[in-house]
Amino acid sequence: QVQLVESGGGLVQTGGSLRLSCGASGTASSSNVFSVNTAKWFRQAPGKQREWVALMTPHGPTNYRESVRGRFTISADSTSNTMYLEMNNLKPEDTAVYYCKVEINMKPYWGPGTQVSVSS
């Protein structure tokens, strides 16, 4: 069993920056989890459906939803088994709970989420 925990959320002004972290722990299968499995960041704003934000594949290619491309960067540190989402030039429409997700052997694992609020 793998546990994911997000951190780094908070309240910032428009144009500000935050770096979210997603730490993985649990059984041996959690080691290097972000190096061998596709991992993603999602977000869910109040009253809206959860949406995909960014993904990172085991071999490196990344992808982003159009509204965050050029502002957000997904990365991972295999030594600490942590995935990151660097968010710059934040906008009020980025306000949401952000979740990390990884699929291991086709089973999805989610973190509990971290709140990001951007004031105008």
N, C-alpha and C positions, 0 to 999 in steps of 0.2 A: 504494500500500500504506500502510495506517495502522497505527501501533504504539501500543499502550496500555500504560501502566505505572502500577500502583497503588503507593501509599506511605501511611505514617501508622499502620500497624498496630503492635501492641505488647501488653504485659501490663498490665492494670489490675485494680483490685479491683471487686467488685460495687458498683454505684452510680456508678462512674466514667464518664468521657467520653473519646471519641477522635474525631478527624476524619480520615477517609480521603480521599485525593486520587487522581484518575485523570487522568494527563496524556496528551494525544494528540499525536503527531508523525508525520512521514512526508511523503507527497506533498501536493500542493496540495489534494487532497480532504480532508485532515485539518483544514484551516482551518475554524474554527467548527463542528467536527463535532458538538458537543453542542447547537448551536443549530438545526440543520437535520435532525437524525436523532433517533429515539427511543433513549434510553440507559438502561441498567439496571445495578443492582448485584445480584449474586448472592452466595451463600455456600455453603460445603460443610464440614460438620462431619465428623470422623473416623467412618468407617463409614456415613455417610449420603449420600443423593443431593444433588446441587447444587440449591439452591432459590433462587427469585427473592425479593428483598428489597424493592427499590424501583425505580420507573421514572419517567422524566421525558420528556415529549413535546416536540416542537419548539415547540408553541404554549403551553407552560407547565404544563398540568395534570400533576399528579404522583399517584402511587398507591403504596401500601405494603401489604406483607403484614400481616395482622392483628396478629401477635405483636410487631411493631415500631412500629406506628402510634402516634403521639404521642411516641415516643422518638427516632426517626430522622428526619432531614431530608435530602432530596436536592436538590442545587443545582448550578449551573454558572456559570463565569466565561468568557464568550466572548473576553475580551481575552487571557486566558492559555491558552485552549483546555483548560481543566481542569474536571473534574466532581468534586463532593464528596459525601461521606456523613457528616453530623454525627450522631454516636451518643451519646446521653445515657442516664443511668440503666441502664447496661449490666448484664446478667445473665449468670450462667455459661452459660446455654443460648445465648447469642450467640457463644460461642467457635466459631470457624471460620476457614477461609481465605476472604477476601472478594475477589471478582472484579468488574471492570467489563466491560461489554459494550456495543457499539454496532453497529447494523446500517446499513450504507451500501449503497444499491442492492441490498438484500436479501442482502448478504453480511455474515456476522457477524464481528466482530473482538473478541478477548478479551485481557485483560491476563494476566500470569502469576500474579497474586494476591498478597495480603498477609495475614499471620497476625494474627488478633485473639484474644487469650486473656483470659478474665475469671475471676479467682479468687474463690472464695466466702469 
